[in-house]
Amino acid sequence: MRAQWGLSVNEIALGSAAPFVGMFLGALVGGQLADRFGRRRVILVSTVVYSLCCLATAFAPTYESVVVLRGLTGVGLQALVGAVMVYASELLPPRIRGRYLAIIAAIGAVAVPITALVSRIVVPLGDDTWRWMYVFGSLGILGVASGYRRLPESPRWQVARGRPDLAEALVKRLESEAEAATGAPLPPPGPEPSIRTGSIRDLFARRYVKRTVVASTAMACFVLIAYGWSPWLPSLLTARGYTQAEALTFVTILGIASVAGAMTSSLLIDRWDRKNYVFALTVALAVLLFAFAATGSRPVMLVVGFAISMLIHALLTAVYTYAPEVFPTHLRGIGNGVVNGVGRRHRGSVHRCCRVRRRRLRCGVRLPRGRRRGPRARADAVR
């Protein structure tokens, strides 16, 4: 893409930031839509939206249209992620919720090394081959038909919307399936408090404002770490002397760590208090990031980078499990949406830092001073 349109570093950063502007909007709007129209419906519709926008990006005639379509893809993608988090937190029992959310994240993380491997093969083939990566990214739409048939609506949401008869029928069906699978009767249900409809104003009421602020701050910090690491890593490696092929190979290897991190988290997350687990992972991650920045040894960079990628995805499962749990049912969709929206809003800070001109970064990147185009500008961008 950079070679095809002769893009400057600032223009590349704009395209990289566009999905996260969309994610900010998708998190805010998606949470409200999930509370109003249902978790299941938002999951299916947002999957269609991001898949079609991703496919349209593959046929974009100009870079400006790519930026717009990437933003719209971000809207659909984050609406999907937020709805899935809320949906899982309401259907899974608390004692195994963290483990199964981690397994869901691990299954999703399988796409990371696969995508890295495909890009390693496809991208070097030509200036226009990047379009096939967006075709590959649109394949999520293939799961919509299966989801339409198999995904039930959240019974908690149905009760909150005044549909207790539908919730009761669904719970009875799920209980029958569970008893048939285990061969034993289920324990009697405990009392449940009444559920009312909430609004965004309730998030900042005295009872919930502290958890809203703390959860939003934690999500913003996590997003700054995670998305400051993954998207810019190939460029930083190239600036340290790696060839493009070597950088993509490095990223492919680290992609395996994402699956390992999420699976490891599935074994630990329900054994620790959520807050302590998040704190321990964050401290360990900070130490490894400093070590990666300080070393110049390629083997050490690979080992430390692998550990960083593992911890980032372990932390992802912890934060994504914890965020919906801090809100009651009537605020869960919109509260989780606001928390994720704040995180995605701060994602742009990463790109602003990486677009700073006229200075050298510690890793040796030297950004161009002007809006020069063509081979010379591209050479300067990775010098």
C-alpha positions as a Markdown table, in Angstrom:
| # | Residue | x | y | z |
|---|---|---|---|---|
| 1 | Met | 0.0 | 0.0 | 0.0 |
| 2 | Arg | 2.8 | 2.4 | 0.9 |
| 3 | Ala | 4.6 | 1.6 | -2.3 |
| 4 | Gln | 1.5 | 1.7 | -4.5 |
| 5 | Trp | 0.4 | 5.2 | -3.4 |
| 6 | Gly | 3.7 | 6.7 | -2.2 |
| 7 | Leu | 2.4 | 7.3 | 1.3 |
| 8 | Ser | 4.2 | 9.4 | 4.0 |
| 9 | Val | 4.6 | 8.1 | 7.5 |
| 10 | Asn | 1.8 | 10.5 | 8.7 |
| 11 | Glu | -0.5 | 9.1 | 6.1 |
| 12 | Ile | 0.3 | 5.5 | 7.1 |
| 13 | Ala | -0.3 | 6.4 | 10.7 |
| 14 | Leu | -3.7 | 8.0 | 9.8 |
| 15 | Gly | -4.7 | 4.7 | 8.1 |
| 16 | Ser | -3.6 | 2.8 | 11.1 |
| 17 | Ala | -5.5 | 5.0 | 13.5 |
| 18 | Ala | -8.8 | 5.0 | 11.5 |
| 19 | Pro | -10.0 | 1.6 | 12.8 |
| 20 | Phe | -9.5 | 2.7 | 16.4 |
| 21 | Val | -11.5 | 5.8 | 15.9 |
| 22 | Gly | -14.2 | 3.5 | 14.5 |
| 23 | Met | -13.7 | 1.2 | 17.5 |
| 24 | Phe | -14.3 | 4.1 | 19.9 |
| 25 | Leu | -17.6 | 4.8 | 18.2 |
| 26 | Gly | -18.5 | 1.1 | 17.9 |
| 27 | Ala | -17.9 | 0.6 | 21.6 |
| 28 | Leu | -20.2 | 3.4 | 22.6 |
| 29 | Val | -22.9 | 2.7 | 20.1 |
| 30 | Gly | -22.6 | -1.1 | 20.3 |
| 31 | Gly | -23.1 | -1.2 | 24.0 |
| 32 | Gln | -26.3 | 0.9 | 23.8 |
| 33 | Leu | -27.6 | -1.2 | 20.9 |
| 34 | Ala | -26.8 | -4.4 | 22.8 |
| 35 | Asp | -28.9 | -3.2 | 25.7 |
| 36 | Arg | -31.7 | -2.1 | 23.5 |
| 37 | Phe | -32.0 | -4.7 | 20.8 |
| 38 | Gly | -30.3 | -7.7 | 22.4 |
| 39 | Arg | -26.8 | -9.3 | 22.6 |
| 40 | Arg | -27.4 | -11.9 | 19.9 |
| 41 | Arg | -28.8 | -9.5 | 17.3 |
| 42 | Val | -25.8 | -7.1 | 17.7 |
| 43 | Ile | -23.3 | -9.9 | 17.5 |
| 44 | Leu | -24.8 | -11.1 | 14.2 |
| 45 | Val | -25.3 | -7.7 | 12.6 |
| 46 | Ser | -21.9 | -6.3 | 13.6 |
| 47 | Thr | -20.2 | -9.4 | 12.1 |
| 48 | Val | -21.9 | -8.7 | 8.8 |
| 49 | Val | -21.0 | -5.0 | 9.0 |
| 50 | Tyr | -17.3 | -5.4 | 9.7 |
| 51 | Ser | -17.0 | -8.3 | 7.2 |
| 52 | Leu | -18.6 | -6.4 | 4.3 |
| 53 | Cys | -16.5 | -3.2 | 5.1 |
| 54 | Cys | -13.3 | -5.3 | 5.2 |
| 55 | Leu | -14.2 | -6.9 | 1.8 |
| 56 | Ala | -15.0 | -3.4 | 0.4 |
| 57 | Thr | -11.5 | -2.3 | 1.5 |
| 58 | Ala | -10.0 | -4.9 | -0.8 |
| 59 | Phe | -11.5 | -3.1 | -3.8 |
| 60 | Ala | -10.9 | 0.5 | -2.5 |
| 61 | Pro | -9.7 | 2.7 | -5.4 |
| 62 | Thr | -8.0 | 5.4 | -3.3 |
| 63 | Tyr | -6.2 | 5.6 | 0.0 |
| 64 | Glu | -8.8 | 8.0 | 1.3 |
| 65 | Ser | -11.5 | 5.3 | 0.8 |
| 66 | Val | -9.3 | 2.8 | 2.5 |
| 67 | Val | -9.1 | 5.1 | 5.6 |
| 68 | Val | -12.9 | 5.5 | 5.7 |
| 69 | Leu | -13.6 | 1.8 | 5.2 |
| 70 | Arg | -11.1 | 0.8 | 7.9 |
| 71 | Gly | -12.9 | 3.2 | 10.2 |
| 72 | Leu | -16.3 | 1.6 | 9.5 |
| 73 | Thr | -14.7 | -1.9 | 9.9 |
| 74 | Gly | -13.6 | -0.7 | 13.4 |
| 75 | Val | -17.1 | 0.3 | 14.2 |
| 76 | Gly | -18.5 | -3.2 | 13.4 |
| 77 | Leu | -15.6 | -5.0 | 15.0 |
| 78 | Gln | -15.7 | -3.3 | 18.4 |
| 79 | Ala | -19.5 | -3.5 | 18.5 |
| 80 | Leu | -19.0 | -7.3 | 18.0 |
| 81 | Val | -16.3 | -7.6 | 20.7 |
| 82 | Gly | -18.3 | -5.6 | 23.3 |
| 83 | Ala | -21.4 | -7.6 | 22.7 |
| 84 | Val | -19.6 | -10.9 | 22.9 |
| 85 | Met | -18.0 | -9.9 | 26.2 |
| 86 | Val | -21.3 | -9.0 | 27.7 |
| 87 | Tyr | -23.0 | -12.1 | 26.2 |
| 88 | Ala | -20.5 | -14.5 | 27.6 |
| 89 | Ser | -20.5 | -12.8 | 31.0 |
| 90 | Glu | -24.3 | -13.3 | 31.2 |
| 91 | Leu | -24.4 | -16.9 | 30.0 |
| 92 | Leu | -21.4 | -18.4 | 31.8 |
| 93 | Pro | -21.4 | -19.1 | 35.5 |
| 94 | Pro | -19.0 | -17.0 | 37.6 |
| 95 | Arg | -16.8 | -19.9 | 38.8 |
| 96 | Ile | -15.8 | -20.8 | 35.2 |
| 97 | Arg | -16.4 | -17.6 | 33.4 |
| 98 | Gly | -12.8 | -16.5 | 33.3 |
| 99 | Arg | -11.5 | -19.8 | 32.0 |
| 100 | Tyr | -14.0 | -20.0 | 29.2 |
| 101 | Leu | -13.5 | -16.4 | 28.2 |
| 102 | Ala | -9.8 | -17.1 | 28.0 |
| 103 | Ile | -10.5 | -20.1 | 25.8 |
| 104 | Ile | -12.7 | -18.0 | 23.5 |
| 105 | Ala | -9.8 | -15.5 | 23.3 |
| 106 | Ala | -7.4 | -18.3 | 22.6 |
| 107 | Ile | -9.5 | -19.5 | 19.7 |
| 108 | Gly | -9.7 | -16.0 | 18.3 |
| 109 | Ala | -5.9 | -15.5 | 18.8 |
| 110 | Val | -5.3 | -18.5 | 16.5 |
| 111 | Ala | -6.0 | -15.9 | 13.7 |
| 112 | Val | -2.9 | -13.9 | 14.8 |
| 113 | Pro | -0.2 | -16.4 | 13.7 |
| 114 | Ile | -2.3 | -17.5 | 10.7 |
| 115 | Thr | -2.7 | -13.9 | 9.5 |
| 116 | Ala | 1.0 | -13.2 | 10.1 |
| 117 | Leu | 1.9 | -16.3 | 8.1 |
| 118 | Val | -0.4 | -15.4 | 5.3 |
| 119 | Ser | 1.0 | -11.8 | 5.2 |
| 120 | Arg | 4.5 | -13.2 | 5.2 |
| 121 | Ile | 3.7 | -15.2 | 2.1 |
| 122 | Val | 1.3 | -12.8 | 0.3 |
| 123 | Val | 2.6 | -9.2 | 1.0 |
| 124 | Pro | 6.1 | -9.6 | -0.6 |
| 125 | Leu | 4.5 | -10.9 | -3.9 |
| 126 | Gly | 3.7 | -7.4 | -5.1 |
| 127 | Asp | 2.6 | -3.8 | -4.4 |
| 128 | Asp | -1.1 | -4.7 | -4.8 |
| 129 | Thr | -1.2 | -8.0 | -2.9 |
| 130 | Trp | -2.2 | -6.3 | 0.4 |
| 131 | Arg | -5.8 | -6.4 | -0.9 |
| 132 | Trp | -5.9 | -10.1 | -0.4 |
| 133 | Met | -5.4 | -9.6 | 3.3 |
| 134 | Tyr | -8.7 | -7.8 | 3.5 |
| 135 | Val | -10.4 | -10.5 | 1.6 |
| 136 | Phe | -9.0 | -12.9 | 4.1 |
| 137 | Gly | -10.3 | -10.7 | 7.0 |
| 138 | Ser | -13.8 | -10.7 | 5.6 |
| 139 | Leu | -14.3 | -14.4 | 6.0 |
| 140 | Gly | -15.9 | -13.9 | 9.4 |
| 141 | Ile | -19.2 | -13.5 | 7.6 |
| 142 | Leu | -19.2 | -17.2 | 6.9 |
| 143 | Gly | -20.1 | -17.8 | 10.6 |
| 144 | Val | -23.2 | -15.7 | 10.6 |
| 145 | Ala | -25.6 | -18.4 | 9.4 |
| 146 | Ser | -24.4 | -20.8 | 12.0 |
| 147 | Gly | -24.6 | -18.2 | 14.7 |
| 148 | Tyr | -28.2 | -17.3 | 13.6 |
| 149 | Arg | -29.2 | -20.9 | 14.1 |
| 150 | Arg | -27.3 | -21.8 | 17.3 |
| 151 | Leu | -26.9 | -18.6 | 19.4 |
| 152 | Pro | -29.7 | -18.1 | 22.0 |
| 153 | Glu | -30.5 | -14.7 | 23.3 |
| 154 | Ser | -29.2 | -13.8 | 26.8 |
| 155 | Pro | -32.0 | -14.7 | 29.3 |
| 156 | Arg | -30.8 | -11.9 | 31.6 |
| 157 | Trp | -31.4 | -9.4 | 28.8 |
| 158 | Gln | -34.8 | -10.9 | 28.1 |
| 159 | Val | -35.8 | -10.4 | 31.7 |
| 160 | Ala | -34.5 | -6.8 | 31.7 |
| 161 | Arg | -36.6 | -6.1 | 28.6 |
| 162 | Gly | -39.8 | -7.5 | 30.2 |
| 163 | Arg | -39.8 | -10.9 | 28.5 |
| 164 | Pro | -39.6 | -13.4 | 31.4 |
| 165 | Asp | -41.6 | -16.1 | 29.5 |
| 166 | Leu | -39.0 | -16.3 | 26.8 |
| 167 | Ala | -36.2 | -16.3 | 29.3 |
| 168 | Glu | -37.9 | -19.1 | 31.3 |
| 169 | Ala | -38.3 | -21.2 | 28.2 |
| 170 | Leu | -34.7 | -20.8 | 27.2 |
| 171 | Val | -33.4 | -21.5 | 30.7 |
| 172 | Lys | -35.4 | -24.7 | 30.9 |
| 173 | Arg | -34.0 | -25.8 | 27.6 |
| 174 | Leu | -30.4 | -25.1 | 28.7 |
| 175 | Glu | -31.0 | -26.9 | 32.0 |
| 176 | Ser | -32.3 | -29.9 | 30.1 |
| 177 | Glu | -29.3 | -30.0 | 27.9 |
| 178 | Ala | -26.9 | -29.7 | 30.9 |
| 179 | Glu | -28.7 | -32.5 | 32.8 |
| 180 | Ala | -28.5 | -34.7 | 29.7 |
| 181 | Ala | -24.8 | -34.0 | 29.3 |
| 182 | Thr | -23.9 | -34.5 | 33.0 |
| 183 | Gly | -26.4 | -37.2 | 33.9 |
| 184 | Ala | -27.2 | -35.5 | 37.2 |
| 185 | Pro | -29.8 | -32.9 | 38.3 |
| 186 | Leu | -28.8 | -29.3 | 38.6 |
| 187 | Pro | -28.7 | -27.6 | 42.0 |
| 188 | Pro | -31.8 | -25.4 | 42.8 |
| 189 | Pro | -31.4 | -21.8 | 41.5 |
| 190 | Gly | -30.7 | -19.0 | 44.0 |
| 191 | Pro | -32.7 | -15.8 | 44.3 |
| 192 | Glu | -32.1 | -13.2 | 41.7 |
| 193 | Pro | -32.6 | -9.4 | 42.2 |
| 194 | Ser | -35.1 | -7.6 | 40.0 |
| 195 | Ile | -33.5 | -6.1 | 36.8 |
| 196 | Arg | -34.3 | -2.6 | 35.6 |
| 197 | Thr | -33.3 | -0.6 | 32.5 |
| 198 | Gly | -30.3 | 1.6 | 33.0 |
| 199 | Ser | -28.8 | 4.6 | 31.1 |
| 200 | Ile | -25.4 | 6.2 | 30.6 |
| 201 | Arg | -26.2 | 8.7 | 33.3 |
| 202 | Asp | -26.3 | 5.8 | 35.9 |
| 203 | Leu | -22.7 | 5.0 | 35.2 |
| 204 | Phe | -21.7 | 8.3 | 36.7 |
| 205 | Ala | -24.0 | 8.2 | 39.7 |
| 206 | Arg | -22.3 | 8.0 | 43.1 |
| 207 | Arg | -22.7 | 4.3 | 43.3 |
| 208 | Tyr | -21.0 | 3.4 | 40.0 |
| 209 | Val | -18.8 | 6.4 | 39.1 |
| 210 | Lys | -15.6 | 4.9 | 40.8 |
| 211 | Arg | -15.8 | 1.6 | 39.0 |
| 212 | Thr | -16.5 | 3.3 | 35.7 |
| 213 | Val | -13.5 | 5.6 | 36.0 |
| 214 | Val | -11.1 | 2.8 | 37.3 |
| 215 | Ala | -12.3 | 0.3 | 34.6 |
| 216 | Ser | -12.0 | 2.9 | 31.9 |
| 217 | Thr | -8.5 | 3.9 | 33.0 |
| 218 | Ala | -7.4 | 0.3 | 33.1 |
| 219 | Met | -8.7 | -0.4 | 29.7 |
| 220 | Ala | -7.0 | 2.7 | 28.3 |
| 221 | Cys | -3.7 | 1.7 | 29.7 |
| 222 | Phe | -4.1 | -1.8 | 28.3 |
| 223 | Val | -4.9 | -0.6 | 24.9 |
| 224 | Leu | -1.9 | 1.7 | 24.8 |
| 225 | Ile | 0.3 | -1.2 | 25.7 |
| 226 | Ala | -1.2 | -3.8 | 23.4 |
| 227 | Tyr | -1.7 | -1.7 | 20.3 |
| 228 | Gly | 1.5 | 0.2 | 20.8 |
| 229 | Trp | 3.3 | -3.2 | 20.6 |
| 230 | Ser | 1.6 | -5.2 | 17.8 |
| 231 | Pro | 0.9 | -2.9 | 14.9 |
| 232 | Trp | 4.2 | -1.0 | 15.1 |
| 233 | Leu | 6.5 | -4.0 | 15.8 |
| 234 | Pro | 7.4 | -4.7 | 12.1 |
| 235 | Ser | 8.4 | -1.1 | 11.5 |
| 236 | Leu | 10.5 | -1.0 | 14.7 |
| 237 | Leu | 12.2 | -4.2 | 13.8 |
| 238 | Thr | 12.9 | -2.9 | 10.3 |
| 239 | Ala | 14.4 | 0.2 | 11.8 |
| 240 | Arg | 16.7 | -2.0 | 13.9 |
| 241 | Gly | 18.2 | -3.6 | 10.8 |
| 242 | Tyr | 15.8 | -6.4 | 10.1 |
| 243 | Thr | 14.7 | -7.0 | 6.5 |
| 244 | Gln | 11.0 | -6.9 | 5.8 |
| 245 | Ala | 11.0 | -10.7 | 5.4 |
| 246 | Glu | 12.9 | -11.1 | 8.7 |
| 247 | Ala | 10.5 | -8.7 | 10.5 |
| 248 | Leu | 7.4 | -10.6 | 9.2 |
| 249 | Thr | 8.9 | -13.9 | 10.3 |
| 250 | Phe | 9.6 | -12.5 | 13.8 |
| 251 | Val | 6.0 | -11.3 | 14.0 |
| 252 | Thr | 4.7 | -14.7 | 12.8 |
| 253 | Ile | 6.7 | -16.4 | 15.6 |
| 254 | Leu | 5.3 | -13.9 | 18.2 |
| 255 | Gly | 1.8 | -14.6 | 16.9 |
| 256 | Ile | 2.1 | -18.1 | 18.3 |
| 257 | Ala | 2.6 | -16.5 | 21.7 |
| 258 | Ser | -0.8 | -15.0 | 21.6 |
| 259 | Val | -2.5 | -18.4 | 21.6 |
| 260 | Ala | -0.1 | -19.6 | 24.3 |
| 261 | Gly | -0.8 | -16.6 | 26.5 |
| 262 | Ala | -4.6 | -16.9 | 26.3 |
| 263 | Met | -4.5 | -20.7 | 26.9 |
| 264 | Thr | -2.2 | -20.2 | 29.9 |
| 265 | Ser | -4.5 | -17.6 | 31.3 |
| 266 | Ser | -7.4 | -20.0 | 31.0 |
| 267 | Leu | -5.7 | -22.2 | 33.6 |
| 268 | Leu | -5.0 | -19.4 | 36.0 |
| 269 | Ile | -7.6 | -16.7 | 35.7 |
| 270 | Asp | -10.3 | -18.3 | 37.9 |
| 271 | Arg | -7.8 | -19.2 | 40.6 |
| 272 | Trp | -6.9 | -15.6 | 41.4 |
| 273 | Asp | -8.9 | -12.6 | 42.4 |
| 274 | Arg | -9.4 | -10.6 | 39.1 |
| 275 | Lys | -7.8 | -7.4 | 40.4 |
| 276 | Asn | -4.7 | -9.2 | 41.8 |
| 277 | Tyr | -4.3 | -11.1 | 38.6 |
| 278 | Val | -4.5 | -8.0 | 36.4 |
| 279 | Phe | -2.0 | -6.2 | 38.7 |
| 280 | Ala | 0.6 | -9.1 | 38.6 |
| 281 | Leu | 0.4 | -9.4 | 34.8 |
| 282 | Thr | 0.8 | -5.6 | 34.4 |
| 283 | Val | 3.9 | -5.5 | 36.5 |
| 284 | Ala | 5.5 | -8.4 | 34.7 |
| 285 | Leu | 4.7 | -6.9 | 31.4 |
| 286 | Ala | 6.2 | -3.6 | 32.3 |
| 287 | Val | 9.5 | -5.3 | 33.3 |
| 288 | Leu | 9.7 | -7.2 | 30.0 |
| 289 | Leu | 8.9 | -4.1 | 27.9 |
| 290 | Phe | 11.8 | -2.3 | 29.5 |
| 291 | Ala | 14.0 | -5.3 | 28.9 |
| 292 | Phe | 13.0 | -5.4 | 25.2 |
| 293 | Ala | 13.8 | -1.7 | 24.8 |
| 294 | Ala | 17.2 | -2.1 | 26.4 |
| 295 | Thr | 18.5 | -5.1 | 24.6 |
| 296 | Gly | 20.2 | -5.2 | 21.2 |
| 297 | Ser | 20.6 | -9.0 | 21.0 |
| 298 | Arg | 18.4 | -10.7 | 18.5 |
| 299 | Pro | 18.0 | -13.9 | 20.5 |
| 300 | Val | 17.1 | -12.0 | 23.6 |
| 301 | Met | 14.6 | -9.8 | 21.6 |
| 302 | Leu | 12.9 | -12.9 | 20.3 |
| 303 | Val | 12.6 | -14.6 | 23.8 |
| 304 | Val | 11.5 | -11.4 | 25.5 |
| 305 | Gly | 9.2 | -10.5 | 22.7 |
| 306 | Phe | 7.6 | -13.9 | 22.9 |
| 307 | Ala | 7.0 | -13.4 | 26.6 |
| 308 | Ile | 5.6 | -9.9 | 26.0 |
| 309 | Ser | 3.1 | -11.3 | 23.5 |
| 310 | Met | 2.1 | -14.0 | 25.9 |
| 311 | Leu | 1.5 | -11.6 | 28.7 |
| 312 | Ile | -0.5 | -9.1 | 26.5 |
| 313 | His | -3.0 | -11.8 | 25.5 |
| 314 | Ala | -3.2 | -13.2 | 29.1 |
| 315 | Leu | -3.9 | -9.6 | 30.2 |
| 316 | Leu | -6.4 | -9.2 | 27.4 |
| 317 | Thr | -8.5 | -12.2 | 28.7 |
| 318 | Ala | -8.3 | -10.8 | 32.3 |
| 319 | Val | -9.4 | -7.3 | 31.4 |
| 320 | Tyr | -12.1 | -8.4 | 29.0 |
| 321 | Thr | -13.5 | -10.8 | 31.7 |
| 322 | Tyr | -13.3 | -8.2 | 34.5 |
| 323 | Ala | -14.7 | -5.2 | 32.7 |
| 324 | Pro | -18.3 | -6.5 | 32.3 |
| 325 | Glu | -18.3 | -8.1 | 35.7 |
| 326 | Val | -18.0 | -4.7 | 37.5 |
| 327 | Phe | -21.4 | -3.6 | 36.2 |
| 328 | Pro | -24.9 | -5.0 | 37.1 |
| 329 | Thr | -27.0 | -6.5 | 34.3 |
| 330 | His | -29.0 | -3.3 | 33.5 |
| 331 | Leu | -25.7 | -1.4 | 33.0 |
| 332 | Arg | -23.5 | -4.1 | 31.6 |
| 333 | Gly | -23.8 | -3.5 | 27.9 |
| 334 | Ile | -23.6 | 0.3 | 28.1 |
| 335 | Gly | -21.0 | 0.2 | 30.9 |
| 336 | Asn | -18.7 | -2.2 | 29.0 |
| 337 | Gly | -19.2 | -0.1 | 25.9 |
| 338 | Val | -18.1 | 3.1 | 27.6 |
| 339 | Val | -15.1 | 1.3 | 29.2 |
| 340 | Asn | -14.0 | -0.1 | 25.8 |
| 341 | Gly | -14.7 | 3.2 | 24.1 |
| 342 | Val | -12.4 | 5.1 | 26.4 |
| 343 | Gly | -9.7 | 2.5 | 25.7 |
| 344 | Arg | -10.1 | 2.8 | 21.9 |
| 345 | Arg | -10.2 | 6.6 | 22.2 |
| 346 | His | -6.7 | 6.5 | 23.8 |
| 347 | Arg | -5.5 | 4.2 | 21.0 |
| 348 | Gly | -4.8 | 7.3 | 18.9 |
| 349 | Ser | -2.2 | 8.4 | 21.4 |
| 350 | Val | 0.0 | 5.6 | 20.2 |
| 351 | His | -0.1 | 6.8 | 16.6 |
| 352 | Arg | 0.5 | 10.4 | 17.7 |
| 353 | Cys | 3.6 | 9.3 | 19.5 |
| 354 | Cys | 4.8 | 7.3 | 16.6 |
| 355 | Arg | 4.2 | 10.2 | 14.2 |
| 356 | Val | 6.4 | 12.7 | 16.1 |
| 357 | Arg | 8.9 | 14.3 | 13.7 |
| 358 | Arg | 12.4 | 15.5 | 13.9 |
| 359 | Arg | 13.7 | 13.2 | 16.6 |
| 360 | Arg | 15.2 | 9.8 | 16.9 |
| 361 | Leu | 13.4 | 7.1 | 18.9 |
| 362 | Arg | 15.4 | 4.9 | 21.2 |
| 363 | Cys | 15.0 | 2.0 | 18.8 |
| 364 | Gly | 16.7 | 4.0 | 16.1 |
| 365 | Val | 13.7 | 5.0 | 13.9 |
| 366 | Arg | 14.2 | 8.3 | 12.0 |
| 367 | Leu | 11.1 | 9.8 | 10.7 |
| 368 | Pro | 11.1 | 12.1 | 7.7 |
| 369 | Arg | 10.7 | 15.8 | 8.1 |
| 370 | Gly | 8.5 | 16.7 | 5.2 |
| 371 | Arg | 5.7 | 15.2 | 3.2 |
| 372 | Arg | 8.0 | 13.8 | 0.6 |
| 373 | Arg | 6.7 | 11.0 | -1.6 |
| 374 | Gly | 8.2 | 8.3 | -3.6 |
| 375 | Pro | 11.2 | 5.9 | -3.1 |
| 376 | Arg | 13.3 | 8.5 | -1.2 |
| 377 | Ala | 10.5 | 9.2 | 1.3 |
| 378 | Arg | 10.0 | 5.5 | 1.9 |
| 379 | Ala | 13.7 | 4.9 | 2.4 |
| 380 | Asp | 13.8 | 7.7 | 4.9 |
| 381 | Ala | 10.9 | 6.3 | 6.8 |
| 382 | Val | 12.8 | 3.1 | 7.7 |
| 383 | Arg | 16.3 | 4.5 | 7.8 |
